[in-house]
């Protein structure tokens, strides 16, 4: 049988009847949007992610744009982010009228380079055309960015920090989730994510009760929230009293029900993903460049990404052997035409450009059996031997 890149069906079979019953319960209830399972999931996610406040929403992209809206970031403002990531990280910035400024990555973890971030902020300040407001760091491929260093830069310059954990929710650094350092952490529940639903979904985790209140309002078209109603009488549904410009960013109840079931096995799946990663490293580290996790970090291994000078040849060889691969971000965001007019940090992004030419990701999921994984490792070793 063909080897799946991500085996969602193995997880579905493990969850079994309780998962199907949870979905059917929603179908029978009629509470299809923002039903009681949504609040239950938000509470469970907060407990898992060490977050006092959680707001679920309709996608990871909405999760990123909502805090930018809450902070009033817009025209004339600069938001610093990597270019070696999915477009959504940068996309939300021009959507609120602000300008992304692209920052280089570290060559070993592929996450934001704090030193280059500092230089990019200083350069924008010196030029005087944009006002630095926020940083979006990405937990790429499942591992935490260097939040102590990035947070220190943000504090130095007075900027907000978003931890974009779309690929990395559940990752930790020194036992802490990224929210320990960030103002907010965001995530995506797209089905292929380590914690994914059966459609689209996202969440914003934060520590500030007032910020959470505003996010609740923005999620439903700027509706009035409790703090807005103090001192006034409004005896109708608060969604009909609009206090700010918002959007429709609600999570549907089926997705919350699915995520509640998946969250119950998530810690076990993270451990399984790390066992798979360890087997890859043991079998491949002498023939290709295998990933390095930041010291003290635990990755959730959204992808297992190696580097090789013969990336395209390896991909073709593995395809012929019915082994799927993926090349993430072959064209970095700042090189895409629609983003090419936005600034990049001093000296350009040489590490980003080098990674885009060399990386390739292998099948990765918690249910990758050792014998199947050995087939993948053997094929890569055979290719390396032919090209030595």
N, C-alpha and C positions, 0 to 999 in steps of 0.2 A: 504494500500500500504506500502511496506517496506520503512523505513526511510533512506534516503541517508546520508552518512557520510559528503559529500560535494555536494551541489546541483548546478552543473554547468548549468543544463538546465533551472532552474529558472532565472538565470542571462541572458542566451541567449534569453529567451522569453522577458525579460524586454528590452533588447537592440533592439530586433526586426529587422525590415526591414533595418534601417541604417547600422547595422552590416553586414547583408548579402549583401547589396549594396556595402559596402566598400571592401568586399572580391571579389565580382564580378568585381569591377573596376580594381583591380590588375590583375585578370585573363585575362581581356580583354586588359590590357595595354601591357602585355608581359614582363614587368620589374619585374621579379620574385625574383631577388636577389639584395638587396641594391637599390631598387627603391626609388622614391621621398618620399614615406610614411615613410621610415626609418629615413631620416633626420628630417622630421616633428615630428616623435615620439621622437627622441632624444631631440629636442628642448622642447617639451611638458614635457618630463620626467624631464629634468633639471629644468624647471620652478616649477614643483611640488616638487621636491626633494631638492631645494635650492642648485643646483649644477651648477657652471659655465660651466663645460664641461661634456658631456655624450658620451660614446661610446657603441653602441649596439653590441651584438655579438650573437653567436649561442646557448649558454647555460650558465647557472650559473657557471658551472665548468670552462668554458673558461674565464668567467669574473674573476674568482679567479686566474687563472694561468697567465693571461696577465700582471698584474702589477708585479708579481714575475719575469717574464721574462724581463720586462722593467727595473727593478732595478738590473738586473744581479745577482739575487740570485741563488746559485747553490751548487756544492759539497763543503762540509766543513762548510756550513752555517746552522744555526738553525732557525726554524720558530715555534713560540709557538702558540698552538691552543687547544681548548677543545677536550676531547674525547667523551663527551656526545653530539653528533651531527651527521649529516649524513656524510658518508665517504668522500664525495667530498671535505669537508673543509680540511681534512688532506691529501687526495690523491694528490692534486696539488703540495704538497711540494716535495715528492720523484720524481714526474714527472719532476721537474727541477733539480733533483739531490741533493736536500738539505734534511735535516733531520727534521721531525716534533718532537717537544717536547710537551708532553701532560700536560695540566694544569687542575686543579680541578675547580669545579663550586660552586656557592653559593647555599645553600640548599633551598632558597625561590624562586629565579627567574630562576634557572638552567643556568644562564649565568656565564661567566668567573669570577673567584675570583681574583681580582687585587692583593691581598696580596700574594696568591700562585703563581701568575705570577711573581711577583717581586722576590720571593724566587727561582723560577725555573730558571730565567735569571741569578741570582747570582750564582747558583749552576753550570750552564753550563760555565759561565765565569771562575769559580774557577777550574773546571776540565780541561779547556783549549783545549779540543778536537774539539769543534765546535765554530763558531763565531756567536753570536746572531745577527740576521738581521731584523726580522720582527715579528709581532704578528697578528694573525687572530682572532678577537673576533666575536662571533656569536650572532645574535639577535634571540635567540631560541624561538620557538613557537609564534613569532610575536612581542615580546617586546624588547626595546633597552637594550643592555648591559650597565654596569656602565662606560660609556665612560669618564667622568671626571677623575675617578680613574685609569682606564686603560691607558688613554692618558698620565697621569702624570708619570706612570711607564715607558711607551715608551720613553717619553722625557728624563727621568732620565738616561736611558740606551742608548739613541740614536738610537731607533728602529723605523722602519716604522710600521704603523698601518692600517690594512685592516678591515673595518666593513663588515662582511659577513651578508648581509641583505636578503639572499635568502628567508627566511621565514618572514622577518620583514620590507620589503620596505614599507615606509609610516609611520612607527613608529617614535615617537619623544620623546625627553627628554628635559623638560623645554622649549618646543616650537622649539627646534632645531632637525634637522635630524642628524643621526650619522656622516655624512660627516663633520659636524661642528668641530668634534674632530679628525676624521680619515684622513689619507692621501688619501685613496680612499674608497668608498663604492661600494659593488657589490651586484647584485641581480639576481634572477632566475625568469623566466616567465613560468616555467613548469605549465601546466594547473591547478594543485591543489593549486598553490600559491595564496595568496590574490589578487595579480595582475598577472594573468596568461594568456597566449596566447593559441592557438590551436595546439601547437606542443612544440618544445623546443625554448628557447631564453634566453638571459641574457643581462646585461648591467654593465658597469663600470662608476661610477660617480667620478669626481675628481675636484680639484681646480687649479691644476698646468697645464698651457697651454703646456709647453714642454713635460710633461709626457703624456698628451693627444695626442700630435703629435706622440710620439713614439708608443703609443697604436694603433693609426690609422695605422701605418706602420705594426706593428706586426699582426694586425687583417687580413691583406691580404699578407701573405707570406713575410713580411719584405719589402714591396714596398717602393719606394722613396716617401717622403712627401715634402711639400714645402720647409721646412728648409734644407732638403738634397740637393735640387736642386739649392740653392743659389750659384752663381758663376760658374755654369756649364750649358751646353746646352744638353737637352734631349727632342727631339721632338716626343716622342712616349708615349704610355700609361705608367704611372709611375709604374704599377704593373710588368712591364718587366725590371725595374731597381731595383734590390734587395739589400738593404743596410744593412740588418740584418737578422738573422734567425727568421722567423716568423711562422705563421700557418694559416689555413683557419678557421676563426672565424666570418664569416659574418652572419647577420640576414637576413632571407628571408622576402620579402616584405609583404606577406600575414600576417605574424605574427605582423609586425609593424602596419598594417591596423587594425587588431583585437585589438591590445593594445591601439591604439588611441581611439577607441570606448570605451573600458573598462576604460581607464583613465578618461574619461569624467564623470563617475559615481563613481569613486574610493573613493573620500572623503565621499560621502553618504554611501557607503558600509562599510567604516571604522566605521562610527558612528553606523550603524546597527549592526556590529559585536560587538561593545562595549555594545549595549543594550542586545544582546544575552548573552554575558559574565556576565553582571550584573544579569540577570535572573537566570543563573546557580548559581552564588555565593549566591544569596538570598535563593535559594531552597536547596542548598547542603552544605553550609559551616558548618552546625552543625553535619553532618554525615560523611563527607570525608574532606580531606585537599584540599581546592580550591586554585587556583593560586593567588600569590601576585605580583602586578606590581610595579616596582621600583618607588620610590617617584618622582613625576613630570613627569612620563612616560605615554605615550599613546601607547597601544599595538594595532596591527592590527589583533591579535588573529588568526594566521594561524592555531593553534590548541587550544582547550580548554583541558588542561591536569590536571587531579586530581591525588592525591596520596591516596593509601589505602593499608593496610596490606594484604587484601584479593583480590589482583589484579586479579589473574587468576580465582578465583571463581566468581568475579563480571563480568568479561568478558564472562564467560560461561553463567551466568544468563541472561545477556543482549542479548547475541546471541540467546538464546531460546525465548526471547521476540521480536526477529527481530529488535533489536537495535544494529547498528554497532558500533564497537570501534576499536581503533588501539593502539598498544604498540610501541612507538618509542624508538629505540636504546636499545633493551634488552641485546645486547652485545656491550658495549662501544668499541670505535675504538681500544684503546690500548690493548684490550683483543682479538681482531681478529688476527688470526695467522700471516697474512702478515704484520701487524703493530706491533707485539709483541716485536720486537727487537729494537724499537725506545725508547728513554728515556721518563720518566715521571718525574714530579716535585718532590721535596723532600717530603717524607712521603706518597707517592702514591696518589691515587685519591679516598679517602673513600666516599666523597659526591656523586661523579659520580656513584660509585658502588651501593650505597644505592638507588639512584634515579632509576637506571636501573631495580631494583627489584620491584618498587612500583608504577610507573606511568602508567596511562592509559588515552587515549584521547577520548573525546566524540564528537558526531556530532557537527560541527561548520561551519556556513556559514551565510552570511547576510540575507538569506531568510528563516531561521529556524523559523517557525510560533510558537507563544506562546503556542498554544494547543498541538502541537507536542512536543515541548520542555518540557511541563508539563508531558507528558507521560514518557519521559526519566528520568526526575527528580523523578517522582513517583516510577519508577522501581528501581532506585538506592536507594531510601529511603526504599523501601520494602526489598531489599536485605540486607541493613544495619540493618533493624529491625530484620530480621531472624538470623543475625549473631552477634547481640549485646551480 
